[in-house]
Amino acid sequence: MTQGIRLFLAASALAFLGLTLWAKRSDATSREAEAERRLTKAAYIYVEAANAFAAERYDDYYMLLRRARALSPEDPFIAGEMAEMDMLSPLTDSVTGRRAYADIRRRFLAAPSDLRLAGVYARAANDAGNIDDLVEVWSILDSLRPERSDVSLNLASILVVKSLRGDTSAFDRAIGIYDRLLAGLPGDAGITSQKIRAYSARKDTSAIVQELSRLVASAPDNIEVNLYTGETYAALSMADSAMKYLDRALALEPESGRVFITRARYFEKTVDSEAFDREVFNALAASDLDFEPKFELLVHYVQGLFGEASNRPRVDAMFERLLELNPGEARLHALYGAYEETQGNRAAAREQYSYSLDLDPMQSEIWMGYLRLLSLDNEEDLVLESSRRAARLFPEELTYTLAAAGALIFRDEREAALALLDSVSDEALADPIRASQYHATRGDLQEALGRRDSAYKEYTRAIELNPRNAMAMNNMAYFMALDSVNLDLARTYATMAVSEEPENPTFLDTHAWVEFRRKEFGEAKRLIDLALSAYNRQDSLPADTAIADSEAEVIEVVTETPMEPTGEIYDHAGDIYFWNGLHREAVEFWEKAALLMPEDEKIKKKAKFKTYFFE
């Protein structure tokens, strides 16, 4: 090979090497450019995600975040944002949850002084039960933001929890943090209380007493310090020390409502009713207290005395005092009404409920109570007037329309009651329990107006809506028995009604009458005997109430339950006993029925001729 050829080959090799090196440099530059482009695009999409979140387009927000993370997987802030969404999603599995937790921690470590990011990490660690991570986040933040006492207190609280798990050094660190904070804020009852709670967790009474002594020494004339010290000594059952500081607080601010309330709590715990009453009275009269804390105090006071009639003078005096000081407070009259109702004073309760509604008519629960009392007192005119007013205020509340219809029924204005029910909106019938009562009431009205087929339709609908509507089942069964139609179905309904209210004599009578119509005379006698004896066990079960279910109270006009069976039940008993061969007893029942229903010629005929007559 000549020298010329060698030089050519060498030159060619150098040229190829140069081209290769240039290509590699070009590839590296291209990759850097591509990476830069992806980062730029990720940043742009991240901004778009933030805009979507601000516009409450949360699905778009999540999709944009996911795209931004795919473009820039190492960005801790994009990953952290997406991790927050994953932590909130109920669809997140355990693997995704662990990754999200790690990303939230990574984002915090990238910006450890950011309080929001620290809070997110702390909540995630707390939810996961990672106490060491909680210590980590608050320790880092405490070192970076020592001026934030809330951060330091969070760290101290977590360290106390860790110490309860056996880490004694954690307790010493916590106490050191409290001491550091108190050095800059001597006499701070709030920080001291947290330090004392730490000692309480270890049941270190001696340390608590020492801490209280230091607190009082640092701020002897501070009202908060004296109140807190007194309450803490009371919790330690150190009565003399407790009274010392509670008395000092009173001496510092002799007209302070908060002092009176604190002292009242103390005397309530020590069962000193005279001192308790005195401090409650003082608190109610205090000019520096708003109505809200006074009302809460009165609620607590009254609840504690509800059960004892001997406490009545004390409660009345409290109410009269607060009403004198706050005459226009509807809630106060409502509470007084509730108290009077529990004491059996219906007239006084009605009066207070009325005052409350005059002051604030938009109290549905008070209307309920007021109408209930009017109904129990058979004040049908007032029930009608008040329920119509309440129905106008609360058109979606079916209870008031039913109450008004009940009052019209009481006045024998059935067509008017039915027309009123026809005005009910679909919204008012949204609740199936109340809608069931609505249709049952319509069924009663249709039956009273002689439209039994329509009544059957209404009762059927009522039972479909609420298969536990015992009154609807009872009425349906009774009228089917009278018509001798679908007696097997009537028996099913009668049985279900009795299973709901086994002691209800009306339901037992219906069941007995269904069995009589089915010619099951022995079973009919067993059931009518239960119905007759049930009256002796009834104290005051309303005969015509329509309390359909524990889920929904419906107020209607009610009458007191007779303590003796009705003429109708005696008549049924006579028929049933007659067909069981007990003729003498049957005649006795018919005679009782005739006395109670003298206008019924058929009953008089059976009693006179001492025999059963077919209808």
LINDA-V750046 format. One record per pair of residues at least 12 apart in sequence whose C-alpha atoms are under 8 Angstrom apart, sorted by the first residue. I is the first residue (numbers start at 1). GAP is how many residues later the second one is. Records with the same first field share a line. If there is no record, write none. Layout:
# LINDA-V750046
I=GAP / GAP
This chain:
# LINDA-V750046
38=33 / 34
39=32 / 33
41=27 / 30
42=25 / 26 / 27 / 29 / 30
43=25
45=19 / 20 / 22 / 23
46=18 / 19 / 22 / 32
48=13 / 16
49=12 / 13 / 15 / 16
62=20 / 23
65=13 / 16 / 17
66=16
76=27 / 30 / 31 / 34
77=30
79=24 / 25 / 28
80=20 / 23 / 24 / 26 / 27
81=23
82=18
83=16 / 17 / 18 / 20 / 21
84=16 / 20
86=14
87=13 / 14
101=20 / 23
104=13 / 16 / 17
105=16
108=13
112=28 / 29 / 32
113=28 / 31 / 32
115=26
118=19 / 20 / 23
121=16
122=12 / 15 / 16
131=27 / 31
134=21 / 24
135=20 / 23 / 24
138=13 / 14 / 16 / 17
139=16
142=13
149=32
152=25
153=24 / 25
155=19
156=17 / 18 / 19 / 21 / 22
157=17
159=12 / 14 / 15
160=14 / 38
164=37
175=20
178=13 / 14 / 17
186=29 / 32 / 33
187=28 / 29 / 31 / 32 / 38
188=27 / 37
189=26 / 35 / 36 / 39
192=19 / 23
196=12 / 15
205=31
212=17
216=13
221=31
223=26 / 29 / 30
226=19 / 20 / 22 / 23
227=18 / 19 / 22 / 32 / 35
229=13 / 16
230=12 / 13 / 14 / 15 / 16
231=15 / 31 / 35
234=32
246=13 / 17
255=31 / 32
256=27 / 30 / 32
257=25 / 26 / 27 / 29 / 30 / 31 / 32
258=25 / 31
260=19 / 20 / 22 / 23
261=18 / 19 / 22 / 36
263=13 / 16
264=12 / 13 / 15 / 16
277=37
280=17
281=37 / 40
284=37 / 38
285=36 / 37 / 40
291=35
295=37
298=20 / 21
299=36
302=13 / 37
306=33 / 36 / 37
309=34
319=17
328=31
329=27 / 30
330=25 / 26 / 27 / 29 / 30
331=25
332=24
333=19 / 20 / 22 / 23
334=18 / 19 / 22 / 32
336=13 / 16
337=12 / 13 / 14 / 15 / 16
346=27
350=20 / 23 / 24
353=13 / 14 / 16 / 17
354=16
362=31
364=26 / 30
367=23
368=187
371=12 / 15 / 16 / 32 / 184
372=183 / 184
375=180 / 181 / 182 / 183
376=181 / 182 / 183
378=179 / 180 / 181
380=27 / 28 / 30 / 31 / 177
381=26
383=20 / 21 / 24 / 174
384=19 / 20 / 21 / 23 / 24
385=19
387=13 / 14 / 16 / 17
388=12 / 13 / 16
395=33
396=29 / 31 / 32
397=31
398=26 / 30 / 31 / 36 / 37 / 40
399=35 / 154 / 155 / 156
400=155
401=19 / 20 / 23
402=19 / 36 / 39 / 152 / 153 / 154
403=151 / 152 / 153 / 154
404=13 / 152
405=12 / 13 / 15 / 16
406=150 / 151
407=149 / 150
409=36
410=147
414=31 / 34 / 35
415=34
417=28
418=24 / 27
421=17 / 21
432=33 / 34
433=32 / 33 / 115 / 116 / 118 / 119
434=118 / 120
435=27 / 30
436=25 / 26 / 27 / 28 / 29 / 30 / 33
437=25 / 32 / 109 / 111 / 117
438=24
439=19 / 20 / 22 / 23
440=18 / 19 / 22 / 31 / 32
442=13 / 16
443=12 / 13 / 14 / 15 / 16
444=31
456=20
459=13 / 14 / 16 / 17
460=16
468=28 / 29 / 32 / 81
469=28 / 79 / 80
470=26 / 27 / 28 / 30 / 31 / 78
471=26 / 75 / 77
473=20 / 21 / 23 / 24
474=19 / 20 / 23 / 33 / 36
476=14 / 17
477=12 / 13 / 14 / 16 / 17 / 33 / 34 / 37
478=12 / 16 / 32 / 33 / 35 / 36
481=32 / 33 / 36
484=33
487=27 / 30 / 31
490=24
491=20 / 23 / 24
494=13 / 16 / 17 / 20
495=16
498=13
503=28 / 31
504=27 / 30
505=25 / 26 / 27 / 29 / 30
506=25
507=24
508=19 / 20 / 22 / 23
509=18 / 19 / 22 / 60 / 63
511=13 / 16
512=12 / 13 / 14 / 15 / 16
513=59
516=60
521=55 / 58 / 59
522=58
524=52
525=48 / 51 / 52 / 55
528=44 / 45 / 48
532=33
535=28 / 29 / 30
536=27 / 28
538=25
539=24
540=20 / 21
541=19 / 20
542=16 / 17 / 18 / 19
543=15 / 16 / 17 / 18 / 19
544=13 / 14 / 15
545=12 / 13 / 14
566=27 / 30
567=25 / 26 / 27 / 28 / 29 / 30
568=25
569=24
570=19 / 20 / 22 / 23
571=18 / 19 / 22 / 32
573=13 / 16
574=12 / 13 / 14 / 15 / 16
575=37
578=33 / 34
583=27 / 28
587=19 / 20 / 23 / 24
588=19
590=13 / 14 / 16 / 17
591=13 / 16
594=13
